[in-house]
Amino acid sequence: MPTVVCIAGGDASGKSTQVAAVSAVLRDRGIRVAEAGIWDALDAPAIASRLPFRDRDEVFGYLRVLRPLSRALFLFHAVQVAVELAADTEPEVILLNAYWYKYFATEVAHGGDASALRAYASGFPEPDLTCYLKVSPQTALSRKLERSDYESGYGDADTFLRFQQHSQTVLDGLSRELGWRELDGTADPNTLTATIAAAIPIGAAL
C-alpha cells in the first residue's frame, strides 16, 4: 500500500506548488510518486473523451447551476477518480492536492449542510499525513491573478474575503479534529518543501 500524503489548504495557499515540489524531491530520492488533483480526469484520455466538458471553464459553468449537496457529489466523484488514477500507477507515495477537505469546506461556506456533506465524504480514507498550509484570506486574494466565481462565493472581492474566511474556519475545525500538521503558507517555499518531505512517514522509505 502506498503512503498517502495530503497537502491541504484554502484557495491560493500554495497547495499545487508544494505538491509539485515535494513530488520532485521524492523522485530525486528514487521514490515512485503519483499526484492526485481534482482536475486529473480532464487530462486522462480514456475519461476525458467521454466527458461533456472540454475544459475547466465549462466545469465551473456547470457547478454554478448546482446547489451545494449536488455540487459536492460531483466534486467528490472527481476527487475519487483522481485518487484511483494515481493508485493505478502503483506508486510508493500518493500526494493529494486538497483532497475532499477543501471541497467540503467550500460547500459548507456555500451554505451546504455540514452533516450531510460529511456523510458524503465518509468513504474517503484518511491520509497517513496531512499538512495544512494556512494563509489569511487577504493573502489569498493578493495571490490570485484570477478568481473563479466558485471560490469567490459567486461575488466580488469583498465576498471572496468573507467566503474564504468561512471556508478556512471549517478547515481549521477539520485540522483540530483530524490532527493535521499546520504550516505557515507564507513561509519560504523551499523550507516548506523540506519540512513536508521530512515529515512523510517511514512507509515512504526516505
C-alpha positions as CSV (number, residue, x, y, z in Angstrom):
1,M,0.0,0.0,0.0
2,P,1.3,3.5,-0.8
3,T,1.9,6.1,1.8
4,V,-0.8,8.8,1.3
5,V,0.1,12.4,2.0
6,C,-2.3,15.3,1.6
7,I,-1.4,19.0,1.2
8,A,-4.5,20.7,2.4
9,G,-5.4,24.4,2.5
10,G,-7.7,27.0,1.1
11,D,-7.5,28.7,-2.3
12,A,-4.1,30.2,-3.1
13,S,-2.4,28.7,-0.1
14,G,0.3,27.1,-2.2
15,K,-1.0,23.5,-2.4
16,S,-0.2,22.9,-6.0
17,T,3.2,24.4,-5.7
18,Q,4.1,22.2,-2.8
19,V,2.6,19.0,-4.3
20,A,4.9,19.6,-7.3
21,A,7.9,20.4,-5.3
22,V,7.6,17.6,-2.8
23,S,7.0,15.2,-5.7
24,A,10.2,16.3,-7.3
25,V,12.2,15.8,-4.1
26,L,10.8,12.3,-3.6
27,R,11.5,11.4,-7.2
28,D,15.1,12.6,-6.8
29,R,15.4,10.1,-4.0
30,G,14.2,7.3,-6.2
31,I,10.7,7.0,-4.8
32,R,7.7,6.4,-7.1
33,V,5.3,9.2,-6.7
34,A,1.8,9.9,-8.0
35,E,0.0,13.2,-7.7
36,A,-3.8,13.4,-7.4
37,G,-5.8,16.6,-8.0
38,I,-9.5,17.2,-8.8
39,W,-8.8,18.1,-12.5
40,D,-7.0,14.9,-13.3
41,A,-9.9,13.4,-15.2
42,L,-9.6,16.2,-17.8
43,D,-6.1,15.0,-18.6
44,A,-6.8,11.3,-18.7
45,P,-7.7,10.5,-22.4
46,A,-9.9,7.5,-21.7
47,I,-12.0,9.5,-19.3
48,A,-11.8,13.0,-20.9
49,S,-13.0,11.7,-24.3
50,R,-16.3,10.7,-22.6
51,L,-16.9,13.8,-20.6
52,P,-19.3,16.6,-21.6
53,F,-16.8,19.2,-20.5
54,R,-13.9,20.4,-22.7
55,D,-12.1,22.4,-20.0
56,R,-12.3,23.9,-16.5
57,D,-14.4,26.9,-17.6
58,E,-17.2,24.6,-18.8
59,V,-17.0,22.6,-15.5
60,F,-17.3,25.9,-13.5
61,G,-20.3,26.8,-15.6
62,Y,-22.0,23.6,-14.7
63,L,-21.1,23.9,-11.0
64,R,-22.7,27.4,-10.9
65,V,-26.2,26.0,-11.6
66,L,-25.9,23.3,-8.9
67,R,-26.7,23.6,-5.2
68,P,-24.2,22.6,-2.5
69,L,-25.2,19.0,-1.9
70,S,-25.4,18.1,-5.6
71,R,-22.3,20.1,-6.4
72,A,-20.4,18.2,-3.6
73,L,-21.3,14.9,-5.1
74,F,-19.9,16.0,-8.4
75,L,-16.7,17.3,-6.8
76,F,-16.2,14.3,-4.6
77,H,-16.6,12.0,-7.6
78,A,-13.9,13.9,-9.3
79,V,-11.6,13.6,-6.3
80,Q,-12.2,9.8,-6.1
81,V,-11.4,9.4,-9.8
82,A,-8.1,11.3,-9.3
83,V,-7.1,9.0,-6.4
84,E,-7.9,5.9,-8.5
85,L,-5.9,7.2,-11.4
86,A,-3.0,7.9,-9.1
87,A,-3.2,4.4,-7.5
88,D,-3.3,2.7,-10.9
89,T,0.4,3.8,-11.4
90,E,1.4,1.7,-8.4
91,P,3.3,4.4,-6.6
92,E,5.1,4.3,-3.2
93,V,3.7,7.7,-2.3
94,I,0.4,9.4,-3.4
95,L,0.4,13.2,-2.9
96,L,-3.2,14.5,-2.7
97,N,-3.8,18.1,-3.7
98,A,-6.6,19.4,-1.4
99,Y,-8.4,16.1,-1.3
100,W,-12.1,16.2,-0.2
101,Y,-11.2,18.6,2.6
102,K,-11.2,21.8,0.5
103,Y,-14.4,21.0,-1.3
104,F,-16.2,20.1,1.9
105,A,-15.1,23.4,3.5
106,T,-16.1,25.3,0.4
107,E,-19.5,23.8,0.1
108,V,-20.2,24.4,3.8
109,A,-19.2,28.1,3.0
110,H,-21.7,28.0,0.1
111,G,-24.4,27.1,2.6
112,G,-24.4,23.3,2.4
113,D,-25.5,21.2,5.4
114,A,-22.2,20.1,7.1
115,S,-23.6,16.8,8.4
116,A,-24.9,15.7,5.0
117,L,-21.6,16.8,3.3
118,R,-19.6,14.9,5.9
119,A,-21.6,11.8,5.3
120,Y,-20.9,12.1,1.6
121,A,-17.2,12.1,2.5
122,S,-17.3,9.1,4.8
123,G,-15.9,6.7,2.2
124,F,-12.7,8.6,1.8
125,P,-9.8,7.1,3.8
126,E,-7.7,9.3,6.0
127,P,-4.2,10.1,4.7
128,D,-1.1,9.0,6.6
129,L,-0.1,12.6,6.8
130,T,-1.9,15.9,6.2
131,C,0.0,19.1,6.0
132,Y,-2.2,22.2,6.2
133,L,-0.9,25.3,4.6
134,K,-2.5,28.3,6.3
135,V,-2.7,31.8,4.8
136,S,-5.1,34.6,5.5
137,P,-7.9,35.4,3.1
138,Q,-6.2,38.7,2.4
139,T,-3.0,36.9,1.4
140,A,-5.0,34.5,-0.7
141,L,-6.7,37.4,-2.5
142,S,-3.3,39.1,-3.1
143,R,-2.0,35.9,-4.8
144,K,-4.9,35.4,-7.1
145,L,-4.5,36.8,-10.6
146,E,-7.9,35.5,-11.5
147,R,-10.7,34.4,-9.1
148,S,-13.3,31.8,-10.2
149,D,-16.9,32.5,-9.2
150,Y,-16.9,29.3,-7.3
151,E,-14.1,30.2,-4.9
152,S,-15.4,33.7,-4.6
153,G,-18.8,32.7,-3.2
154,Y,-20.2,33.9,-6.6
155,G,-19.5,37.5,-5.6
156,D,-16.9,40.3,-5.7
157,A,-13.5,40.7,-3.9
158,D,-15.2,41.5,-0.6
159,T,-17.4,38.4,-0.9
160,F,-14.2,36.4,-1.7
161,L,-12.7,37.5,1.6
162,R,-15.8,36.6,3.7
163,F,-16.2,33.4,1.8
164,Q,-12.6,32.3,2.2
165,Q,-12.8,33.2,5.9
166,H,-15.8,30.9,6.4
167,S,-14.1,28.1,4.4
168,Q,-10.9,28.5,6.4
169,T,-12.9,28.2,9.7
170,V,-14.2,24.9,8.5
171,L,-10.7,23.7,7.5
172,D,-9.4,24.8,10.9
173,G,-12.1,22.6,12.6
174,L,-11.0,19.6,10.5
175,S,-7.4,20.3,11.3
176,R,-8.1,20.1,15.1
177,E,-10.3,17.1,14.7
178,L,-8.0,15.1,12.5
179,G,-4.7,16.2,13.9
180,W,-3.2,17.8,10.8
181,R,0.3,19.3,10.8
182,E,-0.3,23.1,10.4
183,L,2.3,25.1,8.4
184,D,2.6,28.8,7.7
185,G,1.7,29.1,4.0
186,T,3.6,32.4,3.7
187,A,6.9,30.8,4.7
188,D,9.8,30.2,2.3
189,P,8.6,27.7,-0.3
190,N,11.8,25.7,-0.2
191,T,11.6,25.5,3.6
192,L,8.0,24.3,3.4
193,T,9.0,21.6,0.8
194,A,11.8,20.3,3.0
195,T,9.5,20.3,6.1
196,I,6.8,18.3,4.3
197,A,9.2,15.9,2.8
198,A,10.9,15.2,6.1
199,A,7.5,14.6,7.8
200,I,6.4,11.9,5.4
201,P,6.1,8.6,7.3
202,I,8.6,5.8,7.3
203,G,6.5,3.9,4.7
204,A,7.7,6.3,2.1
205,A,11.2,4.7,2.6
206,L,13.0,8.1,2.9
